[in-house]
Amino acid sequence: MRTTRITTLTLVAMVALLVLYSCSRHTVTQTAANRGIYHWKTTYNPTEWEKEWINRHHVDRLYVKLFEVDAGSKHGYDDWRMVPVATTRFEQPLPKETEVVPVVYITVDAIRAMNGSSYETMERLAELLVERVYAMTEEHWGGEVKEVQLDCDWTASTRYDFFRLCRRVEDCLNERGAILSGTVRLHQLKDEEIPFDRKLLMCYNTGRLQDSKTHNSILDYDDVKPYLQGVDSSTLRGYDIAWPAYGWGVQFDAEGHFSHLTKPADSSNRRVEWGEPKEVRRVKQNLPQMRENTVVLYHLDEENLKHYTDNEIEEMYSTRPAAR
C-alpha cells in the first residue's frame, strides 16, 4: 500500500511539472496594463515636448519601428528573397527607463517573394531578421528585449507564408527569452490560427481612404461595427489595442480620384481627417472589457498630438469605456 501511495504521489508530481512546463512558454505573455505609443518615423529624434508628453501621460512602453522588409532582387544567390529597407536613423539613444518593443514592418511583396521557400530558407530569414533587431537595440538602447513585433497586412494569398515566417521568428525569440507579438487588422480578427504569442488589434485606418464619399477613413464606428459581430471577451483574450492619435489631409483631383496625403494644416486639403476621440469612445463601448491589456497610440509626433487635449489622451488610454 505504501509503495502504491508513493507511486501515485510521484505520478501526481510529474503531471504537475509537465503542466507547469507546458504553460511556461506562455506565461510570459501575461502582462499587466501598460501605456504604449508607436514611433513610426525614419529618424528617431524626439522633441523635448514629446519627451515631456510621454512622462505626463505615464507612457511606459515605446513601440519603435526599426526597419522594413521588402522583396529582394531575386538575381543573386545571397539575396535571401527579402531585404531590409527604410532603416530608422537614431540621432538620440532610446530611453533606458522605458520598455522598448522593436517593430519590423514586412511588406506583402516580401511575403510573396518567400512563396515556395524551403524550411531551411525560412529559418535563415527568421534568424537574419532577429539578429538585426538585436544588433540595433543593443547599439541604440542596451536594455532587455522582452518582445518583438511584426507588422504586416497579410492577405488570404500571403497568409500561409507569413505564418510560416512568424513561427520561425517566434522560435528564435523564445530561445532568447523574448516573445513575438503581431498586429491584427479588423478583417483578420477572427482568424483562429494567428501565430503570435501576443496580438495587437489595430483600430485605425478602418475606412476606404481613396473613396471621396468616405466620412473618416482613420476611424469610423460604422466601418468597425460589422467586424465586431460575434466578438466577445474570449476572442480578444491576450489582445492589446491601438487607437489613432493622428490626422491627415486627403487630396482628390478634379474628377474626385484620390491623389495623395498631406499634413492636416495644408489649406488646399479637400478632406481633413483625425482620429476622433468620440469614435474611439463608440468603438470602446462596443468592445468587451480589456482591463489588463496594453493600450497603444499611433503615433509619437508633436504636431499631431497637440491636436488632442490631455483629457482626450487620458480617455484613449483608459481601459474603461466612458459612459454613454
N, C-alpha and C positions, 0 to 999 in steps of 0.2 A: 504493500500500500504506500509506504513512504517513497519507494522508487518511482511509483506511478505519479505521486504528487509532485516530486521533484521534476520529473519529465514534463508534466503538464505546465509547471511554473516556467520551465526553460522554454517551452514552446510559446507560451504567452509573451515572455520577454523578447523572443526572436521576432514574433509578429509585430510587437510594439516598435522594435528597432527598424523593421522593414517599413512600417508606416511612416516613422519619422524620417527615414532616408528618402522615401518616395516623395515626401512633402517638402524636403529641404530645398529642392531646386526651385520651388515656387514661393517659399516663404519670403524671399527677397522682394517679391512683387507687392507685398502688403505694406503700404505706406500710409502715413497719416496725411491729412490735408495739407497741401502746400500751395504757395502762390508763385506762379511762374510767368515769364514773359519771353517771347521769341526775339532774337536778334537776327535779322534777315538781310543785313547789308553786306556789301563786298568788302567793306573796311570796318574793322572794329575800333572805334574811337569815340566812345560815348561822351556827351557833353556833361558839364557839371550839373546842369538841370536834370538830365536823365539819371545821373547817379543819385541825386537828391530825391528824385521821384521814386526810384527803387527803394530807397531807405524809408521814405514817407509811407509807402504802401506795404512795407514789410515783405517785399518780394524776396524769396529765399531760393529760387531756382531759375537759372538762366539757360534757355534753350538756344544754343549758338550754332547756326549753320556754318560748318567748316568748309565744305566744298560740295560740288555737284558731280554726278557721274553720268557721262553721256556715252553714246556708241563710239567705238574705236573706228579706225580707218579700214580695218579688215584686210590690209595689204601686207602686213608683216606678221612673222611668226610670233613675235612677242607683244602684240598689241592687246592680247587678253580680251578683245572684243568690247571692253569697257575702259574708259579713260577718265581721270579726274579733271574737271574744269571749274572755272569760277571759284577758285580758292580764295577764301577770306584772308585779307591782309590785316595784320594786327599792329596797330600803332600804339596800343596800350595793352598791358597784360590783363588777363581775365581776373576778376576779383577773387581772392583766395577765401574770403569769408562767405562766398555764395556757392551753392552747389551748381555745377555746370553739367548740362546734358548736351553732349556733342550731337549734332544733327547732320545727316547726309541726305541730300535730295537726289533721287535717282530718276532719270527721265524714262519715259515709256520707250523711246528709241533704244536706250541701253538694254532694257529688258528684252526687246525684240531681237537685239543682236546676240543675246545669250541662247536663243532658241536652239535646241538640239545639243547644247553643250554637255559634255560628259560630267560625271560626278566629280572627277579629279579637277577638271577645269573650273567648275562651280566652286569647289572647295578652295582652289587657289585664288579665285576672285574675291571670295569672302575674306581670306587671310590678308590679302593686299589691302582691302578696304579697312579692316580692323587695325592693321599695323599703321596705316596712315593716320587714322583717328588718334591712336595712342601717341604717335610721334608728335602730332600737332598740339595735343592737350598737354603733353609733357613740356613742350617748348614754351607754350604761352600761358599755362596755368599751373601745372605741377601738382594739382590735387588728385584725389582718388576718383577714378571714373566708375560710377555705380550703374550708369545707364547710358546706352547709345540709342539714338532714334533714327529710323529710316523713314523718309517721306517720299511717297510715290503714288501717283494717281493711276494705279494699275486698273486694267480693264479685264473683261472676260477672256480676251485673247492672250493677255500677258500675265494673267493671274498665276498660272501653273509655274512658269519660270521664275516669277518674282518670289513666290512662296518657297521654291527650291533654294534660291539665294538666301532668303531670310533664315531658313533653317540652318544653313551652313554658318551664317553670321552669328546666329544665336549660339551655336556650339562653340565658336571661337570666343565669344564674350563670356559665356558661362565658365569656360576654362580659366578665364582671368578674374572670375568673381563678379562679373557685371551682368546685367540683363539687357535684352533687346526690347525696345518699345517701337511702336509704329503709328503713323497717322491713319485714320479711317475716315473716309468721306461718307456722307449720309447714304449714298446709294450702295455703299459697301457694308453698311452696318449689320445686316442680318446674315452675313457670311459666317458660318459656324466654324470654319477651318483657318481663320486668320492666325498665322504662326508667330504671334508676338507674346512675350512674357507680360507686357502691359500695352494697352491701347489708348490712343488719344483721339476722341471724336472731334473733328473739325466742324464747328458750327459757323462757318463763314464761306463766302463765295458760293452761295446756295442757289443763285438765280442765273438767268441767261444774260450774261454781260453784253453780248452782241445784238440783243433784241432791243430796239429803241422803245418798245412798249413796256419793258421791264420796269417795275416800280423801284426796286432796290436789289441789285444783284449781289450785294455784300451779305445781307441778311434780311429776309422777309419771312415771317412766321408762316404765311400762306404757302411758301415754297417748301418749308421744312415739314409742315403738317403731314403730308402723305407718307413720309418716311418714318414717322413716329407711331403709325398704326401697328399695334401688337408689340410695341416696345415696352418692357417692364423692367423692374429692378434686376432681374436675372440676366436680361440681355445686356445691361450696362454694368454688370459686375466686373470690377477690375478696370473700368474705363476712367481716364482723365478727360477733361473737356476744354476746348479752346474757343474763346469769343473774340470778335473783331473789335479792335480799338484803332481804327484807321479809316481813311477816306480817300476818294479819288474822283477825278473828273473824267467823264466818258464822252469822247468825241465821236460824232457821226458826220458823214458827208451830207451834201445837199439832198441826196436821194435816200437818206436815212440808213445808210450802211455804216457799220462800225468802222471807225478809223483808228483810234489809238487812245491810250490813257494819259492823263496829265495830273498835275497836282490839283487839289480841290480849289485852290485860290485863283487858278487861271480864269480870267474874266471871260474867255471865249468858250468855256465849257457849255455844252448843251444839256448835260445832266451831271449833277454832283451827288455823290452817294457817300454815306457814312455808315459805319456800324452803329446802329441806333440802340441806345440803352433800352428803349421801350420794346424793341423787337427781341433783344436778349431776354428781357423780363417775360415776354409772352412765351418764348420757347422754354424758358426755365420752369414756368408754371405748368407746363405740359410734359415735363420730364420727370421720371422717378427721382426721389431724393438721392443725391450723390455726395453725402456729407464727408466721406473720408477720401475723396479724390482730389487730385491736383487740378486747380483752375489756372489756365494759361491764357494770356492775352497776346494778340498779334497786332503790332509789334513795337519794339523799343525805338521810338522816333519822336523827338521833341515836338516837331511841327504837327504831327498827328495827335499826340497825347494831350497837347494844350487845348484841343477842341473839347475835352471832357473835364467836367468838374471832379473834384476829389470824391464827392458823394456818388457820382455815377461810376467811377472806377471801383469804389468800395462795393457798390451793389453788384457789379460784374463779378468781383472776386468772391462775393458771398456764396456759400453753398446752399443757402436757404432762399427760395424764391420770394420776391416781395409780395405783399398782399395784393389781391386782385382789386 
